[in-house]
């Protein structure tokens, strides 16, 4: 995919409002089917309790990210030849990106802090246990790669670049952001202990949408997503090397978000 097309000629303008929700459902089905295949293979080769094995969880997470990207591209392509810019991967000025990403981070952490102080949720996501971060350096590196580098790109491309974009063809920014935010929060539900965390994650999803709306580019949202995941992973475990590894992957993610728009053709937004 390339970017030599004006915004007025974007097939994204023709994406129907149902494309995002239906695409999400299909992506989930594909993820479950692929996950079942992986578990079946694990059972066949004699892996004990494959549903709890970190290696299986890591593969399943990677497959989910691929399913999200593949579904977005497949659906988007039904309405014309899609390019990077159709999903929001457009040039943006560094000043604009830094200013609005900083404002979005501040707003999210203030609001989520107030929610936490008032509600005091006890649950937490079990990413450390599920992906085996504390089982060794290999698992830590694999988890950091998926959580900090792959997930922000895959989830932002699907939820903001495709899902939110399709809703924006009919709904105003906040209405579309609220819908996508609720879905984004809901997919992170694992059990009753995490129920009170859903509003925080939904808020995060809304902020990502509004950041994309304001900057006109997906790169600031990817950067903010990577920053949030970097901090979350570093704080989630006491495993040796977790903090420097998280920071290192976070810096790579931010470097990519700064470099990628500079390498794209077209004028940046100021």
N, C-alpha and C positions, 0 to 999 in steps of 0.2 A: 504494500500500500504506500502511496506517496501523497503529497500535499498540494499539488499544483491545481487548485480549484478555488474559485471564489465562494464565499459563504452563501451567496444567493443561489448557487447551483448545487447545493448540498442535498444528497438524498435523505439526510436526516430530517429535512423539512417535510418529507413525505411519510415518515414513520408514523403509523397509527398509534393512538393513545394506548391501545391494548398490547402493543408489541413488547413493552417492557415487562408487564406482569406475566404475560404468557411465556415470554422468553425466560423469565425467572423460574417459572414452574418447570419448563423443559430442562433448564440447566440443573435443577435439583434432581429431577428424575434421572438424567444422565449420570450425575454424581453418584446417586444411590446404586445404579446398575453397575457402574465401573467399580464402586466400592465393594459391591457384592462379589464381583469377579476377583478382585484382589484378595478378599477374605477367603474365597473358595480356593484360590491358588495356595494361600498360606496354610489352609487346612490340609490340602493335598500333599504338601511337602512336609507336613508334620509339625508346624508351628503351634506351640501351646497357647491357648487363649488368644487367638489372632486378633479378636476385636479389641483387645487391650494392649497389643504389642505396639510400641512406639514406631517401629519401622513401617507397619501397616498404616498407622495413623498419619505418618509423614507422607506416604505415597497417596493416601486418600485425600489429604489436604492439597497436594500438588495437582491431582486429577480434578478436584473441585475448581481450582483456579483455571485450569485449561478449559473445563466445561463452561465456565462463565465467559471467558474470552471467545471461545469457539461459537457459543450461542449468540453472543452479541454480533459477531462478524457475520454469521450465517443469516440471522434475521435482518440485519442492516443491509445486507447485499441483495435482499429481495426487492429493494426499492431503488436500486442503482449501484453503480460501482463505488464502494466505500473506500475512503482514504483516511489517513490518520486524523486529519482535521475534522472529519465527520463525527469522531468520538471525542472531540475536545483536545486532542493532542496538537495544539497550535502554539506558535511562538508567543511569548509574553515577556514584557520588559522585566528585568531583575528587580527594579524599584517597585513596580506594581506587585510582583509576586511576593517580595519580602514584606512589604507594608501590609497587604491583606492577609497573608498567611499568619503574620504575627498577631494581627487583630483577631483573626479567627481562633487562634490558639488561646489567646487571653480570654476571649469571650467564653470559649468552651470550658476552660479550667475554672473560671470564676463560677459559672453556672453549675457545673458538675460538682464543684466544691460545696456550693450552697445546698445542693440536693443531698449530697452525702452527709453534711452536717445535720440537716433536718430529718432525713429518713434513716440514716445510719444502716445501710444495707450490709448484711453479714456475709453474703455469698461472694465468690470470686471465680473467675474462669480458670479451669484446670489445665491450662495449656502446658504447664511445666510437667505435670504427671503424664498427660496424654501423649506428648511428643518426646518424652524421655530426656528432657534437658539435663537432668541431674544424673543421667546414666553414663556420661562420658563426653569428651570433647567433640566427637563425631556427631552425636545427637544435638549438641549445643550449636555447632556450626550449621547443621542442616536446618534446625529450627529457625535460627537467625536469618538464614538465606530465604526461607519460605515466608516468615512473618514480616520481615523488614524490607525485603526486596521484591519478592514475587506477589504477595498478597496485596500490597498497596496498589500496584499496577493493575492486577487482574480485577480487584474489587472496584477500583475507581473507574476503570474502563467500562465495566458492566453497569454498576449502580448509578454513576453520575454521567458517564459518557453515552450510555445507551438507555437505561431505564428512565432516568430523570429527563434526558433529552426527548424521549418519546412522549412523556407526560407533558412537557413544556409546549408541545404542539397544540395543547388544548387548555391546560391549567396555568394559572399565574405562578410565579416563582415559589412563593411560600407554600402554596397548596401542593405543588408537585414535590417540593422538598419534604413536606410533612409525610406524604405517602411513602416516598423512598426511604426516609429516615425510619419510619415504623417497621418497614420490611427489613431494613438493614439491622435494626436492633433485634428483631424477632429471630433472625437466623443465628444469632449468637446465644440463644437460649439453649441450655443443656439440661438443667433440672430445676427443681423448685428453689434451690439455694441461689440460683442466678436470676430469679424473676425480678428482683428489685434493681438489678443492674440494667435491665432492658431500657428504661427511660434514659439512662446516661448514654447508652450506645445509640439509641434513636436520636438523641440530641446531637451526638457526634455525626451521625449520618446527615442530619439536617444542615449542620454547619458546613460539611463537605460540599453539599449541593449549593449553598449560598456563596461559598468561596468560589466555586466554579462559575456560578452565575455572574459574580462581580468581576472576576478577572478575565472571563472568556476563554480560559485555558484550563486543562485538567492537571497540568504540572504542579501548580500550587497545592491542589487537593492531594495529589500523590505525595508531595513533600510533607504535608501536615500529617497524613496517614502514617508515613514512615516514621516521623518524629514521635507520634503517639505510640506506635508499636515498639519503637526503640526503648522508650521510657518504661512501657508496660513490661517488656521482657526483662529488662535490667532489674526491675523492682520485684519481679515474680519469683525469683530464685536466688539462693545463696550459693549456687554452683560456682566452682572456681572458674574464673575468667569470664563469667557472664556479663559483667559490666563492660570491660574493654571490648569484648566481642560484639556486644550490642551497639556500642558507640561506633566501632569500626564499620559495621554494616550500615548503621544510620548515616554516617558520613558518606559512604559510597552512594547510598540512595539519594541524599541531598545533592551530591556532586552530579549525579545523573540528571536530576531535575533541573539543575542550573545549566548543564552543558547541552542537553537535548534541544531545548528551544533555540539556543544559539546556532545549532547546526542545521536547523530547519530552514527551508526557503520561505520567503515572505517577510513582511514587515512585522515587527513586534508592536504590541499594544503598549501605550504609555499610561 
